[in-house]
Amino acid sequence: MSAISSHALRYTYPNTDTPTLKELSFTLPEGALTLVTGASGVGKSTLLRTLNGLVPHFSGGILEGRLTVDGVEPYLQPPQSMGQRVGFVFQDPESQAVMAQVEDEIAFGMEQQNLSRAEMRVRLEEVLDLLGIANLRGRAVTTLSGGERQRVAIASVLALRPPLIVLDEPTSQLDPLAADELFQALVRLNHDLGVSIVVAEHRLERVLPYADTMLTLTANAPLLGTPRQVLPQLPDVPPLVEIARQLGWEPLPLTIKEARPFSRLMTLPPLRPLTPRVNEGSPLIRTEDVTIGYQGTPAVRSADFSLYVGEVVALMGRNGAGKSTLLRSLVGLVRPQAGRITVGSLDATRTSTAALCRIAGFLPQNPNDLLFAETVREEWEFSLRQHGIDPVAGWAQYGTPLAEQLGLTALLHRYPRDLSVGERQRVALGAILLVRPRVLLLDEPTRGLDHHTKQQLASLLKTWRTEGMGIVVITHDVEFAAQIADRVVMMAEGQIVADGSPATVLGNSPLFAPQAARLFPNQGWLTAEMVMAGLGKG
């Protein structure tokens, strides 16, 4: 029996005329690890939610066609019944937590299944070790970083051991090592226990080494096959695959290990060192010996950091390293126990958040924190009014072109919280950019973004940098950082441990090196575009 089978599946959300899922027909083999891909807003999350009946049980709308999961039609079953068959990890782990403490959160689902205390204890210890979060067991969920919350949400599902596990963008807030550890844990469940796994993910390079099957949703019929069968048909692929396609490497390598026999035969000249950037004038932002703690535990320790006009800085590090805490302190959302923070000419330790945000626009990890209006346009008009800009004039000058730049023109009438995470991310970003801040602070801005939208964002960041804006981007997306950063600042255990050019900091990192740097080590090349240009094929 096939694990998942769909025939002419069609779904339309309430109050809309255009279906999100259009005549989907496919069959996924039992016991496979399936990667689901496609552009933002194409219906990946909606499809995943049909597998456990969330669509249409909780979303409403009209579902047509036929879908079966191990022979059962989810939309005809009670939600509790499907919850035992299908473990689901949401795109936004913030909405999944129901308990105050990590250990209780993981145990909650097992309690609902009436497992014995002895069995619960065994499973709890197992998933804590599998995901490397034993040190978090006594922590309050609200004190965790976004990536730590994501791992706890995944642990709470893995502990239930359902026959099918569905994960929606599970690595969107995970550092590279945590993402690799997650997939190794999923592969063990898949191989050893026969658990079927369906993963929707935009960062394909993180999943391709483990995927048996690839399902890509398009505007037309879906593409289904092995990764090597599907990838040649896609316009946007990871850097390794792009290099291999352009150079004609066969069979198509999916991992650095598979690609090295090809790359060793090639001579690539070392990248000519770039002239070091000379920063003139006063920095837009400066932190001096800043220390920030939560409940007596330091999250940031003695941090010295500067951001200058016309500069993009990628702030990177493991989950829980203190990156988000440092960024939030720049707009007064957390206050340091020691040290000094200057934003423009303001002392951030003594200035209101509202005043700081007139200089520094801040996009948090969870875009829902900024969204509350009935439509996207109303959201942006509210932002204009808050900054003393006439919404009619401001919309004509800034709103219309910005909506086009961010690919949101067709969504201006939509309710923001009904959009995908990637679309919500762009709506929240637009609300900040409308008022043209001098500084832009972005916490995981590529979360939920497909390759095309990510490239658009990279282009916009470069444009705003040229116009003199100073930009700080927290990201675990090493390929994105290699593309956009003038400087990379690396944090570990609350401290800044590296600060330099992307070629120096990323190129020499065993954990954060992009695929091009791993393929051609010690050459200084960080992106597929750099490699092809270096080979005279750009």
C-alpha positions in Angstrom: 0.0 0.0 0.0 1.3 3.5 -0.8 1.8 5.8 2.1 0.3 8.8 0.3 -1.9 9.0 -2.8 -3.6 12.0 -4.4 -5.9 12.1 -7.4 -7.2 15.4 -8.8 -6.8 17.1 -5.4 -8.1 20.7 -5.4 -8.4 23.1 -2.5 -9.8 26.6 -2.3 -9.5 28.7 0.9 -12.6 30.5 2.2 -13.5 33.9 0.6 -11.2 33.3 -2.4 -12.0 32.3 -5.9 -8.6 31.0 -6.9 -7.7 27.4 -5.8 -4.4 27.0 -3.9 -4.1 23.4 -4.9 -5.0 22.6 -8.5 -5.7 19.1 -9.7 -2.8 17.5 -7.9 -2.2 13.8 -8.7 0.7 11.9 -7.4 1.7 8.8 -5.3 4.5 8.8 -2.7 6.0 5.4 -1.9 5.6 4.0 1.6 8.6 4.4 3.9 10.2 7.2 1.7 11.8 10.5 2.8 10.1 12.9 0.4 11.3 16.5 -0.2 8.5 18.9 -1.3 9.6 22.0 -3.1 8.1 24.9 -5.0 7.8 28.7 -5.1 6.6 30.6 -2.1 2.8 30.6 -2.0 2.4 27.7 -4.5 0.6 25.5 -1.9 3.3 23.5 -0.1 2.1 24.2 3.4 -1.5 23.7 2.3 -0.7 20.3 0.8 1.1 19.3 4.0 -1.9 20.3 6.1 -4.2 18.1 4.0 -2.2 15.1 5.2 -3.5 15.3 8.8 -6.8 16.9 8.0 -6.0 20.5 9.2 -7.1 21.4 5.8 -10.1 21.6 5.6 -11.1 20.7 9.3 -9.7 23.9 10.7 -9.2 26.1 7.7 -12.6 25.7 6.1 -12.8 26.1 2.4 -13.6 23.6 -0.3 -11.5 20.4 -0.8 -12.2 18.3 -3.9 -10.7 15.2 -5.4 -9.2 12.3 -3.3 -6.3 12.0 -0.9 -5.4 9.0 1.1 -2.7 8.4 3.8 -2.1 4.7 4.2 -5.5 4.1 2.7 -7.3 6.5 5.0 -8.9 9.8 3.8 -7.7 12.4 6.4 -10.6 14.8 5.8 -13.1 12.1 6.8 -11.4 11.3 10.1 -11.6 13.0 13.4 -8.6 15.3 14.0 -7.5 13.4 17.0 -7.3 10.2 15.0 -5.2 11.7 12.3 -3.0 13.3 15.0 -1.9 9.8 16.0 -1.2 8.8 12.4 0.6 12.0 11.3 3.1 13.9 13.4 3.2 17.6 12.2 5.9 20.2 12.7 4.6 23.7 11.8 6.5 26.3 9.8 6.3 28.7 12.8 7.2 26.8 16.0 6.1 29.7 18.1 2.5 28.7 17.4 3.0 25.1 18.4 4.1 25.3 22.1 1.4 24.8 24.7 3.5 24.2 27.9 5.8 26.6 29.8 8.8 24.3 30.2 10.7 22.4 27.5 10.5 19.0 29.2 6.7 19.4 29.8 6.3 20.5 26.2 7.9 17.4 24.8 5.9 15.2 27.3 2.5 16.8 26.6 1.7 14.9 23.4 2.8 11.6 25.0 0.5 12.3 27.9 -2.4 12.7 25.5 -1.7 9.3 24.2 -1.8 7.8 27.7 1.7 6.4 27.5 3.2 5.0 30.7 5.6 7.2 32.7 8.4 4.7 32.1 7.8 4.8 28.3 7.5 8.6 28.3 10.9 8.9 30.2 12.6 6.6 27.7 11.3 8.6 24.7 12.0 11.9 26.3 15.7 11.1 26.9 15.9 9.7 23.4 14.7 12.8 21.6 16.6 15.1 23.8 19.8 13.3 22.8 18.8 12.9 19.1 18.4 16.7 18.7 21.1 17.7 21.0 18.9 19.7 23.4 19.4 17.9 26.7 20.8 21.2 28.1 17.4 22.9 27.4 15.2 20.5 29.3 14.6 22.7 32.3 14.4 26.0 30.3 11.2 28.0 29.9 10.1 27.9 26.3 9.7 31.7 26.2 13.5 32.1 26.9 14.6 30.0 23.9 16.0 31.3 20.6 14.0 30.7 17.5 16.2 27.8 16.4 16.0 26.2 19.9 12.2 26.5 19.8 12.2 24.8 16.4 14.2 21.9 17.8 11.8 21.5 20.8 8.8 21.5 18.4 10.4 18.8 16.4 11.3 16.8 19.5 7.7 16.9 20.7 6.6 15.3 17.4 9.4 12.7 17.2 8.6 11.5 20.7 5.2 10.4 19.5 6.7 8.0 16.9 3.8 8.3 14.4 4.1 6.3 11.2 4.2 9.5 9.1 6.1 12.7 10.1 5.4 15.9 8.2 7.8 18.9 8.6 7.1 22.3 7.1 10.4 24.3 6.7 12.0 22.5 9.7 15.5 24.0 9.2 14.4 27.6 8.6 15.8 28.8 11.9 18.5 26.1 12.4 22.2 26.6 12.1 24.0 24.3 9.6 25.1 21.8 12.3 21.7 21.6 13.9 20.1 21.1 10.5 22.4 18.3 9.7 21.8 16.7 13.1 18.0 16.9 12.5 18.2 15.1 9.2 20.5 12.4 10.6 17.9 11.8 13.3 15.1 11.7 10.7 17.1 9.3 8.6 17.6 7.0 11.6 13.8 7.0 12.2 13.2 6.4 8.5 15.7 3.6 8.1 15.4 1.8 11.5 11.7 2.2 12.2 10.3 2.6 8.7 8.7 6.0 9.5 7.6 7.8 6.3 8.8 11.4 6.2 7.6 14.4 4.2 9.6 17.6 4.3 8.9 21.0 2.7 12.0 23.0 2.4 13.5 25.9 0.4 17.1 25.3 1.4 17.5 22.2 -0.9 21.2 21.7 -0.2 20.3 20.7 3.4 17.9 17.9 2.4 19.1 16.6 -1.0 21.7 14.2 0.5 18.9 12.4 2.4 15.9 12.5 0.1 14.6 9.4 -1.7 11.8 11.2 -3.6 11.3 14.8 -4.7 7.9 16.4 -5.3 8.0 19.9 -6.8 4.7 21.9 -7.0 4.5 24.1 -10.1 1.8 26.2 -11.7 1.1 23.2 -13.9 1.4 19.4 -13.1 3.7 18.5 -10.2 7.2 17.1 -10.9 7.8 13.8 -9.1 10.9 11.5 -9.1 14.3 11.1 -7.5 16.3 14.3 -6.9 18.5 13.5 -9.9 15.4 13.1 -12.1 13.7 16.3 -10.9 16.6 18.8 -10.4 17.6 19.1 -14.1 14.0 20.4 -14.8 14.2 23.2 -12.2 15.4 26.7 -12.9 16.7 27.3 -9.4 19.0 24.8 -7.7 21.7 24.8 -4.9 25.1 26.2 -5.9 26.7 22.8 -6.1 24.1 21.5 -8.5 24.2 24.8 -10.5 28.0 24.4 -10.9 27.7 20.7 -11.9 24.9 21.5 -14.4 26.9 24.2 -16.1 30.1 22.1 -16.2 28.3 19.0 -17.4 29.2 16.7 -14.5 27.5 13.3 -14.8 26.0 11.7 -12.9 24.7 14.8 -11.3 26.3 15.1 -7.8 24.1 16.0 -4.8 26.8 16.2 -2.2 30.2 17.7 -1.9 31.7 14.2 -1.5 30.1 13.2 -4.9 31.3 16.4 -6.6 35.0 16.3 -5.4 36.2 13.8 -8.0 35.1 16.4 -10.6 36.4 19.5 -8.9 39.9 18.0 -8.2 40.4 17.7 -11.9 39.9 21.5 -12.4 42.3 24.4 -12.0 40.6 27.4 -10.5 42.8 30.5 -9.9 42.7 31.9 -6.4 40.4 34.9 -5.8 42.3 38.1 -6.0 42.1 39.7 -2.5 39.6 42.5 -2.3 40.8 45.9 -1.1 39.8 46.2 2.5 36.8 48.5 3.0 37.7 51.8 4.7 34.9 53.1 6.9 34.9 56.8 7.3 33.0 59.0 9.7 31.0 57.9 12.8 29.3 54.5 12.7 25.5 54.3 12.4 25.5 51.8 15.3 28.1 51.1 17.9 28.1 48.7 20.9 30.9 49.0 23.5 31.5 46.1 26.0 27.8 45.2 26.0 26.6 42.5 28.3 23.0 41.2 28.4 21.5 38.5 30.6 18.3 36.6 31.1 17.5 35.3 34.6 21.1 35.6 35.7 22.4 33.8 32.6 24.5 35.9 30.1 23.2 35.9 26.6 25.6 38.5 25.2 29.0 39.1 26.8 31.3 42.1 26.3 30.2 42.7 22.7 32.0 45.4 20.7 30.3 45.9 17.3 30.0 48.7 14.7 27.9 49.3 11.6 28.7 51.9 9.0 27.0 53.8 6.2 26.6 51.7 3.1 27.5 48.4 4.7 25.8 45.0 4.9 26.9 42.9 7.9 25.9 39.2 8.3 25.6 38.3 12.0 26.0 34.5 12.3 26.6 31.7 14.8 25.0 28.6 16.3 21.5 28.6 17.7 21.5 30.3 21.1 24.7 32.2 20.4 23.1 35.6 21.4 22.6 37.0 17.9 18.9 37.9 18.3 19.4 39.3 21.8 22.2 41.6 20.5 20.0 42.8 17.6 17.0 43.4 19.8 19.1 45.5 22.2 19.8 47.9 19.3 16.2 49.0 19.3 15.7 48.9 23.1 13.6 45.7 23.2 16.1 44.3 25.7 18.4 46.5 27.9 22.0 45.7 28.7 23.3 45.1 32.2 26.6 46.7 31.2 28.1 48.6 28.3 27.0 51.3 25.9 24.9 51.2 22.7 24.7 54.2 20.3 22.2 54.3 17.4 22.8 57.4 15.3 23.4 60.0 17.9 21.1 58.4 20.5 22.1 56.4 23.6 20.0 53.3 23.1 20.1 52.4 26.7 18.2 55.6 27.6 16.0 56.0 24.5 12.5 54.6 23.8 12.0 51.9 21.3 9.7 54.1 19.3 12.4 56.7 18.9 15.1 54.2 18.0 12.8 52.6 15.4 12.6 55.9 13.5 16.3 55.4 12.8 16.6 51.6 12.8 13.9 49.4 11.2 13.7 46.0 12.9 12.3 42.8 11.4 11.9 40.1 14.1 12.2 36.3 13.5 8.4 36.0 13.7 6.7 38.4 11.2 3.4 37.9 13.1 4.8 40.2 15.8 4.3 43.1 13.3 1.0 42.1 11.6 -2.4 43.0 12.9 -4.4 44.9 10.2 -7.2 43.4 8.0 -5.3 43.8 4.7 -1.7 44.1 3.6 -2.4 47.6 2.3 -3.9 48.7 5.7 -0.8 47.3 7.4 1.4 49.5 5.4 -0.8 52.6 5.6 -0.7 52.2 9.4 3.1 52.2 9.3 3.1 55.4 7.2 0.7 57.2 9.7 2.8 56.1 12.7 5.8 57.9 11.2 3.8 61.1 10.3 3.6 60.4 6.6 0.3 61.0 4.7 -0.9 57.6 3.6 -2.2 58.7 0.2 1.0 60.6 -0.7 3.2 58.0 0.9 1.5 55.2 -0.9 2.0 56.8 -4.3 5.7 57.5 -3.6 6.7 54.4 -1.7 3.9 51.8 -1.4 3.2 51.0 -5.1 6.9 50.6 -6.2 7.8 48.7 -3.0 4.9 46.2 -3.4 6.1 45.5 -6.9 9.7 45.1 -5.7 8.7 42.6 -3.0 6.2 40.7 -5.3 3.2 41.7 -3.1 1.1 43.7 -5.6 -1.5 40.8 -6.0 -1.7 40.3 -2.2 -2.5 43.9 -1.1 -6.1 43.0 -0.4 -5.4 39.8 1.5 -5.5 39.3 5.3 -1.8 39.1 6.2 -2.0 36.2 8.6 -3.6 34.0 5.9 -0.4 34.3 3.8 2.5 31.9 3.8 5.4 32.6 6.2 7.5 33.8 3.3 4.8 36.2 2.1 4.2 37.4 5.7 8.0 38.0 6.0 7.9 40.3 2.9 4.8 42.1 4.2 6.4 42.9 7.5 9.7 43.9 5.8 7.7 46.3 3.5 6.0 47.9 6.5 9.5 48.8 7.8 11.0 49.9 4.5 8.1 52.3 3.7 9.6 54.9 6.1 13.1 54.6 4.7 15.1 54.0 7.9 18.8 54.8 8.0 19.5 51.3 9.5 17.8 48.0 8.7 18.0 45.1 11.2 16.8 41.8 9.8 16.5 38.6 11.9 16.3 35.6 9.6 14.8 37.5 6.7 15.0 34.5 4.3 12.8 32.3 6.4 10.1 30.9 4.1 11.5 32.5 1.0 12.0 30.6 -2.2 15.2 31.0 -4.3 13.7 33.6 -6.7 12.4 35.8 -3.9 15.6 35.4 -2.0 17.5 36.7 -5.1 15.1 39.7 -5.2 15.8 40.4 -1.6 19.6 40.2 -2.1 19.3 42.7 -5.0 17.2 45.1 -2.9 19.7 44.9 0.0 22.5 45.8 -2.4 20.5 48.7 -3.8 19.7 50.1 -0.3 23.4 49.7 0.7 24.4 51.7 -2.4 21.9 54.4 -1.3 23.7 54.6 2.1 21.7 52.4 4.4 23.5 50.3 7.0 22.1 46.8 7.2 22.6 43.9 9.7 21.2 40.5 8.7 21.1 37.6 11.1 21.0 34.4 9.0 21.8 30.7 9.1 21.7 30.7 5.3 25.4 30.6 4.5 24.7 30.8 0.7 22.7 34.0 1.2 25.4 35.5 3.6 28.1 34.8 1.0 26.1 36.6 -1.6 25.1 39.8 0.3 27.6 40.5 3.1 30.5 43.0 3.1 31.4 41.8 6.5 30.6 38.7 8.6 30.5 38.8 12.4 30.4 35.4 14.1 29.1 34.9 17.6 29.5 31.9 20.0 28.2 31.6 23.5 27.4 35.3 23.7 30.7 36.6 22.4 31.9 38.0 19.1 34.6 35.5 18.0 35.3 36.6 14.4 34.8 39.8 12.4 36.1 40.1 8.9 35.4 39.6 5.2 33.1 36.8 4.0 36.1 35.0 2.3 38.0 35.0 5.5 35.3 34.2 8.0 33.1 31.9 5.9 35.6 30.4 3.6 37.7 29.1 6.4 34.9 27.8 8.6 34.3 24.0 8.8 30.6 24.7 9.8 29.6 27.8 7.9 31.5 27.5 4.6 29.2 27.8 1.5 29.1 24.9 -1.0 31.5 26.6 -3.5 34.1 27.1 -0.8 33.8 23.5 0.2 34.2 22.4 -3.4 37.2 24.6 -4.1 38.8 25.1 -0.6 41.3 27.8 0.1 40.6 29.6 -3.1 38.3 32.4 -1.7 35.4 31.5 -4.1 32.1 31.6 -2.2 29.3 31.4 -4.8 28.5 29.6 -8.0 28.7 32.9 -9.9 32.2 33.5 -8.6 33.3 30.0 -9.6 31.9 30.3 -13.1 33.5 33.8 -13.5 36.8 32.4 -12.3 36.6 29.6 -14.9 35.9 32.2 -17.6 32.4 31.0 -18.1 30.5 33.8 -16.2 
